Structures are given as structure tokens and as C-alpha cells.
Amino acid sequence: MNYQNIITIEPDKRSGKPCIRGMRITVADILEYLASGMNMDEILSDFPDLTREDIQACLAFAADRERHSLIHLAKPYETAA
């Protein structure tokens, strides 16, 4: 999923945390709701400005960030050839 048009980072909004479409709802907020057991329909009911695509973008963003953090963590342990 291409989340670049959905996830925004603005230094003056929510301390520069990744947000959804310039709103004050962060990717971390959505991930915490999902981790606490809320499903997509419950989140959409509580936040009618959100879409399923917004929530999927949060998941894609988090997966991409995790993938990149694992690459960075692995580099110090690589051996020189």
C-alpha cells in the first residue's frame, strides 16, 4: 500500500509524530487502539473522519518503519568481507 499520501509528518503538529491526513490522530494512536483489541469498525465508529484506507495506511507505515529499523539494527553486527 502507498501510504505516502495518507501519513503526514508536520513538525508543529503532535510534536512531529506521523499523523493521518494532517489530522491530529497519530499512527501510534491507531496502533494502540488495534493492540488494545479494538477492531477497524470500532475505530471507524469512534472516529468518523477516518477511513479503512487510513487504518491500513497506518499498518503499512508501521510495517515499513519496522522493516527499516531491523535493517539499521542489523548493520552493526555485519562482518567485513
N, C-alpha and C positions, 0 to 999 in steps of 0.2 A: 504494500500500500504506500502511496506517495502522501506522506503526512506534512510535507513542507508548506502546503497552502493552508493547513489547519492549525498546526502547532506554531505559536509565535513566542518570541522572546524579546521583551522590551525592558531595558534597564530600569525604567521608572515604574514598572507595574509588577507587583508582587515580588519585589527585590530581584527582578530579572529571572524568575523561575519560568520554565516553559508553561505557557497558558494555551487555552483553546480559543482560537479565532479572536485574539485580543481581549477576550473577556477576562474576568478575574478568577476564573476556575482553572486551577493548575492541573497538569498531568498527574502530579503526585496526589492531588485530591481524588481524582478518578481512580487511580490505582489503589488508594487506601479504601475507597468505597467497595471496590471489587474484592480486595483482600479481606474485608470485614464480612463478606458474604452477600453483599447486595448484588443483584443481577442487573443486566442492562435496562430492563423495563422499569425496575425500581428507581434507578438513577435518572432515567428519562422522565419519570413521573415527578421526581423531586426537582429536576432542573429542566423545565420545558424548552429552554433555549438551546439545549444540546440535541444532537442527532446521534444515531447509531454510528455514523461515519466518524463523528468526533471521538467517541469512545474507542472505536477501532484504531483511530489515528494515535490515541494515547498508548494503546498496547503496542503498536508498530514502533512508535518513538522509543518506548521503554526497551523493547527488544533490540532495536538498533543501538541504543546507548549501551546496553548490557554487552552486546557483541563487541563494541569498540572498547569498552573498559576491560574486557577479558584479553583483548589483543595487547593493550597497553600493559596490563599486569604481566603478561607472558614475556614481554621483551627483556626485562632484566635477567630472566632465567635462561635466555638463549645462550648457546655456546658459540664461540667464534670458530669458523671453519679453518 
